[in-house]
Amino acid sequence: MMPEAIQSLLATLQQARYFEDAAEVVLRGMLKVVEEVLAASPYAKTGRLLRGMIYLRPDEAYRGLAVVDLSGGKTDNAGPLHASATAWRSLQEHRCAVSIDIATRTIQPHRSDAAHKVMPAPPESSEGFNSQESQQRFLGREATHVCVLPLRSWAGHLDGMVSLEASCPASMGRPFIWKDCEARLQLLSDVSAPYLTGLAPRTVKPTEVDEFLPVVGSAMGQMLPMLRMFAHGDETLLISGPTGAGKSRLARWCHQNSPRKQNPFEVLDLTTVPEELQNAEIFGWKKGAFTNAVRDTLGSVARAEGGTLFIDEIDKLSKKVQASLLYLLEERTYRPLGDDSKDRRANVRFIIGTNVDLRKAVEQGRFREDLYYRINVLPIKVPPLDERQDEIPLWAEYMVNRCFRERMPGGQARLAPEAQRRLSTSRWPGNLRQLDNIVRRSIMVAMTEQTRIGARDVSGLMLEERHIAEALGLDPEGAELSTVLKSMRTAALAFFHEARQRGAMDLDLADAFRGFVLGVASQQVGREEAMRLFGLDAAVKNRNHHRILRRELDRVLALYEALGSEPDSLVDQLKPESEP
Ligand SMILES: Nc1ncnc2c1ncn2[C@@H]1O[C@H](COP(=O)(O)OP(=O)(O)OP(=O)(O)O)[C@@H](O)[C@H]1O
């Protein structure tokens, strides 16, 4: 390829602001190369280029997808433009271009040592293209020949792939032109990879929000076009992300945005199903299948018939049931427990949720590799809330209103600017779930305050920073732990380490904390004020406080003694006045 052509491409890429802009330039360049080669080939009259696609897939999750379609809109009826899972797997394995003959379902890596070796996808393999379903998908969009190239970063990392599709029934089962363009295509892919991977996808504002995706910030906005496309299809979707980030709601959103939306949406949360019941829960059972099986019972697959089944926390699946699920995903058939008749067909779209790194689970031998590849067709990663900073005030506003209206239908709640700032600057390790909890708690705090001061108009509520602060202080997970809680945790940890070192320690010794509080407070503000601060002034008035002090002193002394420390000035603060 002419260096000027590369230079001109680079100059255009430097101007690109978004991934989609850069991808379009690259794809048009690649399609032009293929068109030239096709025109000079024996298939000049019978072959036709259909489209090019770039899938950005760093870290095992889709981040961007761009399409240049030359087929005259024929793809509209052909369903979503999913990539071949087999091709991706092959790229991971060989790190080189791959060509696929759809009719014969063969896939050929263009590596020098594999150059002339045509490999049929092994029948027992879990690779996506292996299935008839994938073949139909490609044929449905007229593709007979596909070339897939790796998108490699400088460090050699596989960041995505370029997929080019052509229609040439005349060359079915015979080598197509891909090998003749491969070197030029790979060069284009390699020089443009840093631009494609470095640019963020364009953020899309949703035309309408709904209860399943009421807030779309820039991170989710970048994923939205892809999500829409994936939602529309039937391929298994894998949604990963930390707990509470909104994976279940997103799964529901995908269902609502799919042609299956009139049919059931079933959720199977595997954390709630003991291992020995997983099979029964998924596939159902016939009466008499086991001791307590008193009637035929549908499993979640049957309940989701025609619709979507969201299986959450997939890593909790036992190895035995992993094998059954793999069979179901590949064959689309299953049998309830105790059913000896024929297999049942499952017309279900599967969405899988996980908050662990399944790749690692595979490496550790906890998760079947073939199942991993089978469910990893359309992987989506939901980022933690702390990485979606721009969404926090929007979510907070949405949750405040939703929660207040549950209690006060038709009411209107607002967040004061300071309250919003406080929420935005807090950390959210528990993600949306934690934010929702804090919002609910803050509303309770604010409504209790309204009642206390006898507010007349309770149909409106302004959440102030103090309400948020109180709710945060009550949060055991601590979006922002109060200093007291932090220090108590530190002290508890020290106590625990001491016990570990000694082998054992009486937990009652921890009761000394009360005495420490009274002791340091007395040191700071004097005993009388300290007693008042902690609500003991009545005891002082009744001259009853000596008993209280004595009890606390004994507890503190017990701890000093257990630790082999000499009493010090803190202990003196607790001694009744008469004692030396
Ligand atoms: N669309 C939404 N509307 C209102 N609240 C939401 C929404 N999405 C998430 N939340 C809040 O976040 C919580 C967690 O959401 P979700 O159950 O979807 O997360 P998850 O990632 O599936 O969590 P886990 O991994 O624990 O199953 C919900 O219970 C709710 O409080």
PDBQT file of the ligand as one rigid body, heavy atoms in Angstrom, charges set to zero:
ROOT
HETATM    1  N1  LIG A 601     -33.493   1.196  37.014  1.00  0.00    +0.000 N 
HETATM    2  C1  LIG A 601     -33.441   1.302  38.317  1.00  0.00    +0.000 A 
HETATM    3  N2  LIG A 601     -34.361   1.991  38.985  1.00  0.00    +0.000 NA
HETATM    4  C2  LIG A 601     -34.311   2.099  40.300  1.00  0.00    +0.000 A 
HETATM    5  N3  LIG A 601     -33.388   1.545  41.079  1.00  0.00    +0.000 NA
HETATM    6  C3  LIG A 601     -32.435   0.863  40.476  1.00  0.00    +0.000 A 
HETATM    7  C4  LIG A 601     -32.394   0.707  39.064  1.00  0.00    +0.000 A 
HETATM    8  N4  LIG A 601     -31.332  -0.035  38.761  1.00  0.00    +0.000 NA
HETATM    9  C5  LIG A 601     -30.744  -0.335  39.920  1.00  0.00    +0.000 A 
HETATM   10  N5  LIG A 601     -31.407   0.205  40.948  1.00  0.00    +0.000 N 
HETATM   11  C6  LIG A 601     -31.070   0.085  42.371  1.00  0.00    +0.000 C 
HETATM   12  O1  LIG A 601     -29.889  -0.670  42.470  1.00  0.00    +0.000 OA
HETATM   13  C7  LIG A 601     -30.165  -1.936  43.095  1.00  0.00    +0.000 C 
HETATM   14  C8  LIG A 601     -29.320  -2.985  42.415  1.00  0.00    +0.000 C 
HETATM   15  O2  LIG A 601     -29.734  -3.149  41.073  1.00  0.00    +0.000 OA
HETATM   16  P1  LIG A 601     -29.587  -4.556  40.366  1.00  0.00    +0.000 P 
HETATM   17  O3  LIG A 601     -30.242  -5.614  41.200  1.00  0.00    +0.000 OA
HETATM   18  O4  LIG A 601     -30.018  -4.400  38.969  1.00  0.00    +0.000 OA
HETATM   19  O5  LIG A 601     -28.004  -4.707  40.459  1.00  0.00    +0.000 OA
HETATM   20  P2  LIG A 601     -27.112  -5.982  40.161  1.00  0.00    +0.000 P 
HETATM   21  O6  LIG A 601     -25.881  -5.465  39.543  1.00  0.00    +0.000 OA
HETATM   22  O7  LIG A 601     -27.916  -6.983  39.418  1.00  0.00    +0.000 OA
HETATM   23  O8  LIG A 601     -26.812  -6.505  41.609  1.00  0.00    +0.000 OA
HETATM   24  P3  LIG A 601     -26.372  -8.012  42.056  1.00  0.00    +0.000 P 
HETATM   25  O9  LIG A 601     -25.073  -8.301  41.384  1.00  0.00    +0.000 OA
HETATM   26  O10 LIG A 601     -26.238  -7.881  43.532  1.00  0.00    +0.000 OA
HETATM   27  O11 LIG A 601     -27.483  -8.912  41.629  1.00  0.00    +0.000 OA
HETATM   28  C9  LIG A 601     -31.664  -2.135  42.951  1.00  0.00    +0.000 C 
HETATM   29  O12 LIG A 601     -32.165  -2.944  43.975  1.00  0.00    +0.000 OA
HETATM   30  C10 LIG A 601     -32.137  -0.708  43.104  1.00  0.00    +0.000 C 
HETATM   31  O13 LIG A 601     -32.112  -0.338  44.450  1.00  0.00    +0.000 OA
ENDROOT
TORSDOF 0
